[in-house]
Amino acid sequence: MPSVRPKQAAACWLVELGNGEKFLFDIGSGCHERLAAQKIPYDLIDKVFFGHLHVDHMGDLPSFWLGGTVMNRLTPLRIWGPSGATPEYGTKHAMDLMEQMYVWDIGTRGGVIDFRGGQLDVTEFAFDAVNEVIYEEKGVTIRSIPAVHGLDGAVSFILEWNGLKFAYSSDTIPNKWWAEHTKGADIAIHECFLPSVLLVTKQGFAPLEALNVGTQGHTSPEQFGKVMSMTKPRLAVGYHFYNDFDTQPEVMRRVRKTYDGPLALALDYMVFNVTPDEIRVRMSAVDEEIWPSPPMKKRNPPDTSKAIPFSDFTKSGVIPYPEVVQPIYDEINELYDTDYEPIFK
């Protein structure tokens, strides 16, 4: 969704392949808790592809990245994203600034926990590359195509594996690259925005704002239908609108003006099981009381040499309560055959 709400997180699609590989396409605001609810070990979700740098497509990256370091991620997080018209609009620059922004957070963790999962590996690719390979490992090929959204620097993605083809628009209005390169996809996920009239009546836009946003910055339901009629996927999936009892019928009605093929309008936790013979649409099981999955490799003791010490001023304020804290250390030392001592005594 353009803006997160309890019912719907922002844009994020998890692709799981039969060879065990997993990929995130966008990681917008609110999606981290949805991912956690799937009980997937964090080390298995280590590849993130940004379609562009709007907050509703990358806003939960900091939480997923740094929060993941205490949720048993012990593998570096790999990021792919487009360049911009100039370097300061590109993914690499954004990630460099993000690491600077969170320097305090990083400083509190590095010498306290096993922080291997805090490493970011960033790959920036040209936004104007057309159908060029940006990832090719373990039989999986991912290509990018330019998108038209916001500024130069938006892209869509095509993933191919084992004879199956997944296409994801991220955000874009209809364009020639999508029309040419996504034909016959097994599943095509494309934005399908609210009709302009609902942007006025439901969201409070001025009429010109609604037209600009709903048809020139995003893809209206009618435009979505035209795109799917041209490209003919096995299943068309529309996303990126508030999918409610009073909006879904109108979106569906408008899509059906221009498209009569297989169609799903996305909801959070909707699952698409795709095989050569069948596409099954269902809802995922969700655990709202999720705890992190066990680590997939042995945790290392923290590198205390990287710990940033408190100032004498801050240390002077500590009340150590040794009569309470020391027994906690004694309990752990006895259980795990260690000999640790409290930092503050």
Buried (B, 14 or more C-beta within 10 A) or exposed (E): BBBBEEEBBBBBBBBBBEEEBBBBBBBBBBBBEBBBBBEBBBBBBBBBBBBBBBBBBBBBBBBBBBBBBBBBBBBBBBBBBBBBEEEEBBBBBBBEEBBEEBEEBBEBBBBBBBBBBBEBEBEBBBBBBEEEEBBEEEEBBBBBBBBBBEEBBBBBBBBBBEEBBBBBBBBBBBBEBBEEBBBEBBBBBBBBBBBBBBBBEBBEBEEEBBBBBBBEBBBBBBBBBBBBEBBBBBBBBBBBBBBEEEBBEBBBEBBEEBBEBBBBBBEBBBEBEBEEEEBEBEEEEEEEEBEBBEBEEEEEEBEEEEBEEEEEEEEEEEEEEEEEBBEEBEEEEEEEEEEEEEBEE
